[in-house]
Structure formats: C-alpha cells, structure tokens
Amino acid sequence: MNCAVDMPSEEKSLMQSSEELLKIQDLKLYFFTLLGVVKALEGVELHLEKGDTLGLVGETGCGKSVTALSTIRLIPIPPAKIIEGKILFEGMDLAKMNEEEIRRIRGHKISVVFQEPTTSLNPVLKVGDQIAEVIRIHQDLAAEALEGKIDRLEAKEAWLESKGLSLVSGLLGLRRQIKDSEERRKNPPKPSRRDLRRAALAKAVQSLRLTGIPDPERAAERYPHELSGGMRQRVMIAIALACNPDLLIADEPTSSLDVTIQAQIIQLMRDLKKQMGSSILLITHHLGLVAHMCNKVTVMYAGRVVESATATELFKNPLHPYTRALLRSIPKIREKAERLDSIPGTVPDLLDPPPGCRFHPRCESALGLCKEQTPRLIEVSPHHFVSCHLLGAKRHD
C-alpha cells in the first residue's frame, strides 16, 4: 500500500475547527516486576480531537497498546502503576476515577476493538448475547422492552382474532396499561428480564446488520468458533459500536486477517465512523494503513512520543530520525532494490533504558547532547511536534 497521500477533505475541515476529546499529559506508567521496574511509558503526550482518526504507530513494544489500554484503565494494577500524568477525556481525568466511575465510561463512551477476536470473544456464549450484554449494562432498555411487549401482544391478539378467539383479560389489561400514556406516567409497568433480554438482542442484531454481516439474525445465534476470522472481527466492531461511543480504540484490528478481509474491515470502520461521528484511535505498525485511514499520526519509540503531525505533513516532511527510518524501511513498488532498508540496532530494554534520547544508540545523526539530555516535544510548525535535539542544533546554527 502506498503511503503517499493527499490531504483528505475531512482533514481540511478538522484543521479549521476542532474540539478536544482526549488529551494525555505527561503520562508515566511503570511495571513493577520481580526483575525490576519497566519504564513502559515516560512522559507520553497525546491529543485527539472530536471526529479525528489518530494513528498511533511504532515498533512492537514501543508502548502503543499500553498507552491506549491505560486510557480505559485496562492495565493490570499491580504490577502496573500510573506514576504521574493526566488522562483527560471530555474534561474528566480518567486517571483519578475509581473503578465504578470508569466502568460507566468503558464500553459506553470509550470502546475497544482488540487485536485478536478469537481470544477476546467468550467461546461459550452466542455472539448475540455478548453484544446484548454491553447494551444491557449501558443502556436503559425499559421503553424498548415495553414497546416490544406491545408489539408481541398485538400480534398475538390479531392471530387469535383471525381464529375467532380473543386474549385473556389479564393480557388485555396489561396491553391497555402499557398503551395508556396517562396511566403509564402514574404507575409505569416494569418490563421483565425476558423482555429486557429480547430488547437487547434486537439491538444486537441491529449492530450486526450495521457491520454488513449477512443474515444477522442467524449470526447472532452462532458461537464464535462457527464464524470466520473476518466475521468475528465484525462482531468485535459491533460490540464496540453497540452504544455509539465517542471514542473507538482499534488495537491492530486487521493484523490477524488476510489482505482482502483487511480491506473490508478498514472500509467498514471508515463508513461507520462517518455514520456515527465517533473518533478513532488506531494502533498499528502498518504505515500504509495509517496513510489510508488517519488524518493525524503520533509516532512512539520506547515509551515516548517522538513526533506528531497531520498524516499529510508527516509523510511529506518527517523530521525525527526514527520517523524517517520507519518510512525508508517500507518497500517501494516502483523502485527496485537488492536490499531493504532497516533500522540498525535493537529496541532498548525498558528495564534499563539508555539515558537521554532513547533512540540515540540507533541514530546515525546522534549528538553528544542526545546521550545526556532527554529532548522535549516542541511544536516546530503548526500542528507538527517533534522531540529531537537535532532540530535545536540546526536552529542554533
């Protein structure tokens, strides 16, 4: 997939007016293990506006998934611990919320599509029940349950009347009670658990239909192992979008799928984003996918943000040596090469990370200052942030 992209029309409009949805400030998260302290995140800065699709990219182990999962507090505590920093979502600091408060947001305001649907779905529950569970927890289904009861009673009454029979007085009384708005205000009837389950399942089928699964009613009655990989990922998306969240976190959503299904899932997420108006945080190491889907990109290395910009700016004018190395390592379809470019060295051990800039042992342009002092993330041009001493040295020259 070619990474060269023109600025999408939605990116132009977002650049003109934006409203902040998620803001992570100076987030430090460590894992306290028997071998020592793993400094997984060290001062991470992240900004996501409403309606944006932000790509979070970097090598395996750079902290992408940890950053995203810490947003909804799915990191196991212990051994993980947020040392300092803020996770501001719609102005609320998620890092300070208790478990009950974060549960009201998790799955409702913020949802996740995990990397491997086979291990994320419950193998002993039908997929319809798994989607319905999210809906029952986060939505008030009383009205839908009662309306569904009315419809079933009216259908039964019509069938009995066609046979020359009528409903028993108790059912007729309940139907009249439900339909009578004046009586409903004074003494509203409570739906049964069965009615609530039926209403949730009906909404689950609607969610499956949105994802393009053929015959969603039948699919809802199947177990995960009865579905293909692409259909299981669609089920995961249906679960994530069942409550129309403001933020959808997609953690490598296409990594376990073949190329054809990958394209379908990508297009599905783009279409659903337009329909529902959700923002997306896309975690991936696939820069081609980022170019196709995202309007903003944040690059991470060894637990730190090294560059952040619009997708167009990042691909046309990468400034950090690590970002440039990543782009050089992508095979180019129109160019013949005997050997692919690669980044020398290995990813640092976060039990004992190198001092200063964590990329300096692999950077061909490293200065003496890079080995001693951690660079700050600075705005070098509008909406383009870079953490590199080389830029400061060039300005000084």
C-alpha positions in Angstrom: 0.0 0.0 0.0 1.4 3.4 -1.0 2.0 5.8 1.8 1.9 9.0 -0.3 -1.5 10.7 0.3 -3.2 13.9 -0.4 -5.0 15.7 2.4 -8.5 14.3 2.7 -11.4 16.8 2.7 -12.3 15.8 6.3 -8.7 16.7 7.4 -9.0 20.2 5.9 -12.2 20.9 7.8 -10.9 19.4 11.0 -7.8 21.6 10.8 -10.0 24.7 10.6 -12.2 23.9 13.7 -11.6 21.2 16.3 -12.8 20.3 19.8 -10.6 18.3 22.0 -11.9 14.8 23.0 -8.9 13.1 24.6 -5.7 14.7 26.0 -2.9 12.7 27.6 -0.4 14.9 29.5 3.0 13.7 30.7 1.8 10.1 31.3 4.3 7.9 33.2 3.4 4.3 33.7 5.8 1.7 35.1 5.5 -2.1 35.6 7.0 -3.2 38.9 8.2 -6.8 38.3 10.5 -9.3 40.0 13.2 -8.4 37.5 12.9 -4.6 38.2 10.9 -1.6 37.1 9.9 -1.5 33.5 9.5 2.1 32.4 6.8 1.4 29.8 5.6 5.0 29.3 7.8 8.0 30.0 6.0 11.4 29.7 3.6 10.5 26.9 1.7 13.4 25.2 -1.3 12.6 23.1 -4.1 14.8 21.6 -7.3 13.6 19.8 -10.0 16.0 18.6 -13.6 15.0 18.0 -14.1 13.5 14.6 -10.4 12.7 14.2 -8.8 9.4 13.3 -5.4 9.3 15.0 -2.8 6.7 14.1 -0.5 5.6 16.9 2.5 3.9 15.3 5.8 2.4 16.2 7.7 -0.8 16.5 6.5 -3.7 18.6 7.0 -3.0 22.3 7.1 0.8 22.0 4.1 1.4 24.2 1.2 1.8 21.7 -1.2 -0.7 23.3 -0.2 0.2 26.8 -1.0 3.9 26.1 -4.4 3.0 24.7 -5.3 0.5 27.4 -4.2 2.8 30.2 -6.8 5.3 28.8 -9.6 3.0 29.9 -7.7 1.5 32.8 -7.4 -2.0 31.5 -3.8 -2.3 32.5 -3.4 -4.8 35.5 -2.7 -2.9 38.7 -0.5 -4.3 40.1 2.1 -4.7 38.6 1.4 -1.6 36.5 1.1 1.8 38.2 0.5 5.3 36.8 3.3 7.3 38.4 2.1 10.7 37.2 0.2 12.5 34.4 -3.4 13.1 33.3 -5.8 11.3 31.0 -8.4 13.9 30.2 -11.5 12.7 28.4 -14.1 15.3 27.7 -12.5 17.3 30.5 -12.6 14.4 33.1 -9.4 12.9 34.4 -9.8 9.2 33.9 -6.6 8.5 35.9 -8.3 9.7 39.1 -11.6 7.8 38.7 -12.5 4.9 40.9 -13.4 1.5 39.3 -17.2 2.2 39.4 -16.8 5.5 37.6 -14.5 4.1 34.9 -16.9 1.3 34.3 -19.6 3.8 33.3 -17.3 5.1 30.6 -15.7 1.9 29.5 -17.8 0.3 26.7 -20.1 3.2 26.7 -18.2 6.4 26.0 -14.9 4.6 25.0 -14.9 1.2 23.3 -12.1 -1.1 22.1 -11.7 -3.4 19.1 -9.0 -5.8 20.3 -6.2 -7.3 18.1 -7.3 -10.9 18.2 -11.1 -11.6 18.2 -10.7 -15.3 18.8 -9.2 -14.7 22.3 -11.4 -11.6 23.0 -14.8 -13.3 22.5 -16.3 -15.7 25.0 -16.2 -19.1 23.3 -19.3 -20.5 25.3 -21.7 -17.6 24.6 -23.5 -16.8 21.4 -22.3 -13.7 19.8 -25.7 -12.0 20.0 -25.7 -12.5 23.8 -22.2 -11.0 24.0 -23.3 -7.8 22.1 -26.5 -7.7 24.1 -24.6 -7.8 27.4 -22.9 -4.4 26.6 -26.3 -2.9 25.6 -28.0 -4.1 28.8 -25.2 -2.7 31.0 -25.0 0.8 29.5 -28.5 1.5 28.1 -31.9 1.9 29.6 -34.0 -0.6 27.6 -37.3 -0.2 29.6 -39.1 1.7 26.8 -37.9 -0.6 24.1 -38.8 -3.7 26.2 -42.3 -2.4 26.8 -42.8 -1.5 23.1 -41.6 -4.9 22.1 -44.1 -6.4 24.6 -46.9 -4.3 23.0 -46.0 -5.5 19.5 -45.9 -9.2 20.6 -49.3 -8.8 22.3 -50.9 -7.1 19.4 -49.5 -9.7 17.0 -50.9 -12.5 19.2 -54.3 -10.7 19.5 -54.5 -10.3 15.7 -53.7 -14.0 15.3 -56.3 -15.1 17.9 -58.9 -12.8 16.3 -58.3 -14.4 12.9 -59.1 -17.7 14.6 -62.3 -16.3 16.2 -60.7 -16.2 19.7 -59.5 -13.4 22.0 -56.8 -12.7 24.5 -57.4 -13.5 28.2 -58.5 -10.4 30.2 -55.1 -10.2 32.0 -53.1 -9.7 28.9 -55.6 -7.3 27.5 -55.4 -5.3 30.7 -51.6 -5.2 30.6 -51.7 -4.1 26.9 -54.1 -1.3 27.8 -52.0 -0.3 30.8 -48.8 0.0 28.6 -50.5 1.9 25.9 -52.3 4.3 28.2 -49.9 7.3 28.5 -51.7 8.8 31.4 -51.6 5.5 33.4 -48.0 5.0 32.4 -47.0 8.3 33.9 -48.7 7.5 37.2 -47.7 3.8 37.5 -45.4 2.7 34.8 -45.2 -1.1 34.4 -41.8 -2.7 34.8 -40.5 -4.9 32.0 -39.5 -8.4 32.9 -35.9 -9.7 32.5 -37.1 -11.7 29.5 -38.5 -8.5 27.9 -35.2 -6.6 28.6 -33.2 -9.5 27.1 -35.3 -9.5 24.0 -34.9 -5.8 23.5 -31.1 -6.1 24.0 -30.9 -8.9 21.5 -33.0 -6.9 19.0 -30.5 -4.1 19.3 -27.6 -6.6 19.0 -29.0 -7.8 15.7 -29.2 -4.1 14.5 -25.5 -3.7 15.4 -24.5 -6.8 13.5 -26.5 -5.5 10.5 -24.5 -2.3 10.5 -21.3 -4.2 10.2 -22.5 -5.9 7.0 -22.7 -9.5 8.3 -25.1 -11.5 6.1 -28.2 -12.7 7.8 -27.5 -11.0 11.2 -30.4 -12.8 12.9 -28.8 -16.1 12.2 -25.3 -14.9 13.0 -26.4 -13.7 16.4 -27.3 -17.3 17.3 -23.9 -18.6 16.5 -20.9 -19.2 18.7 -17.5 -17.5 17.9 -15.9 -20.7 16.6 -18.7 -21.0 14.0 -17.7 -17.7 12.3 -14.8 -16.9 10.0 -12.0 -14.5 11.2 -13.5 -11.6 9.3 -16.9 -12.2 10.7 -15.5 -12.5 14.3 -13.8 -9.1 13.8 -17.1 -7.6 12.6 -18.7 -9.0 15.8 -16.0 -7.2 17.8 -16.7 -4.0 16.0 -20.5 -4.5 16.6 -19.8 -4.9 20.3 -17.6 -1.8 20.3 -20.1 0.4 18.5 -23.3 -1.0 20.2 -23.5 2.0 22.5 -22.4 4.6 19.9 -19.2 5.6 21.7 -17.5 8.9 21.4 -14.1 7.2 21.1 -13.2 3.9 19.4 -9.8 2.4 20.2 -8.8 -0.1 17.4 -5.7 -2.1 18.5 -4.2 -3.7 15.4 -7.8 -4.6 14.1 -6.6 -6.2 10.9 -3.4 -8.0 11.9 -4.8 -11.5 12.0 -6.8 -11.2 8.7 -5.9 -11.8 5.1 -5.4 -8.9 2.8 -8.8 -9.0 1.2 -10.6 -9.1 4.6 -8.3 -6.4 5.9 -9.5 -4.0 3.2 -13.2 -4.8 4.0 -12.7 -4.1 7.7 -10.8 -0.9 7.0 -13.6 0.4 4.8 -16.2 -0.8 7.3 -14.6 1.3 10.1 -14.4 4.3 7.8 -18.1 4.0 6.9 -19.3 3.5 10.5 -17.1 6.4 11.7 -18.9 8.7 9.2 -22.4 7.4 10.2 -21.8 7.6 14.0 -19.4 10.5 14.2 -17.0 8.7 16.5 -13.3 9.5 16.9 -10.9 6.6 16.3 -7.5 5.9 17.9 -5.9 3.4 15.6 -2.9 1.4 17.0 -0.8 -0.1 14.3 2.7 -0.6 12.8 1.3 -0.5 9.3 2.1 2.9 7.9 0.2 2.2 4.7 -3.0 1.7 6.8 -2.3 4.9 8.6 -1.9 6.8 5.3 -5.2 5.4 4.0 -7.3 5.9 7.2 -5.9 8.5 9.5 -5.8 12.3 9.3 -3.3 12.6 12.2 -0.3 10.5 13.3 1.7 10.1 16.5 4.9 8.1 16.4 6.2 6.4 19.5 9.6 4.9 20.3 10.5 3.0 23.6 7.7 4.5 25.6 8.0 8.1 24.4 6.3 10.2 21.7 8.9 11.3 19.2 6.8 13.0 16.5 3.2 14.0 16.0 1.6 15.7 13.0 -1.1 15.5 10.4 -0.8 12.5 8.1 -0.1 14.6 5.1 2.7 16.6 6.9 4.3 13.5 8.4 4.6 11.6 5.2 5.8 14.6 3.2 8.1 16.1 5.8 9.2 13.7 8.5 11.6 15.4 10.9 12.6 12.9 13.6 15.3 10.4 12.5 13.2 7.5 13.8 10.2 8.5 11.7 12.4 8.9 8.6 13.9 5.5 9.2 10.5 3.9 9.5 9.4 5.4 6.2 12.6 4.3 4.5 12.1 0.8 5.6 8.8 0.5 3.6 9.3 -1.4 0.3 8.6 0.9 -2.7 6.6 -0.7 -5.5 8.1 1.4 -8.3 11.7 1.0 -7.2 14.0 -2.0 -7.5 16.3 -2.7 -4.6 18.6 -5.6 -3.8 18.3 -5.0 -0.1 15.5 -3.4 2.0 16.4 -0.5 4.3 16.3 -1.4 8.0 17.0 0.4 11.3 20.3 -0.6 12.8 20.5 -2.0 16.4 17.6 -3.3 18.5 14.8 -1.8 20.6 16.2 -0.9 24.1 15.4 -2.8 27.2 13.0 -0.7 29.2 14.3 -2.2 32.4 17.4 -0.2 31.8 16.7 2.3 29.0 19.5 4.4 27.6 19.9 7.9 29.1 18.9 11.0 27.1 17.1 10.3 23.9 16.2 6.6 23.9 16.8 6.4 20.1 20.4 7.7 20.2 22.1 4.3 20.2 20.4 3.6 16.8 20.5 7.1 15.4 23.2 7.8 12.7 23.0 11.6 13.4 23.1 11.5 17.2 24.9 14.4 19.0 26.7 14.3 22.3 23.7 16.0 23.9 21.4 13.2 22.7 23.2 10.8 25.1 22.8 13.0 28.1 19.6 15.0 27.9 16.0 13.9 27.1 14.6 16.1 24.3 11.4 17.9 24.9 8.4 17.6 22.5 8.2 21.0 20.8 6.0 22.5 18.1 8.2 23.2 15.1 5.4 24.2 12.8 1.5 24.4 13.2 0.3 21.0 14.4 3.7 19.4 14.0 5.5 18.3 17.2 9.0 16.7 17.3 11.2 15.5 20.2 14.8 15.8 18.8 17.9 17.8 19.7 19.0 17.9 16.1 16.3 20.4 15.3 17.5 22.7 18.1 21.1 22.4 16.8 20.0 23.4 13.3 18.2 26.4 14.6 21.2 27.4 16.6 23.4 27.1 13.5 
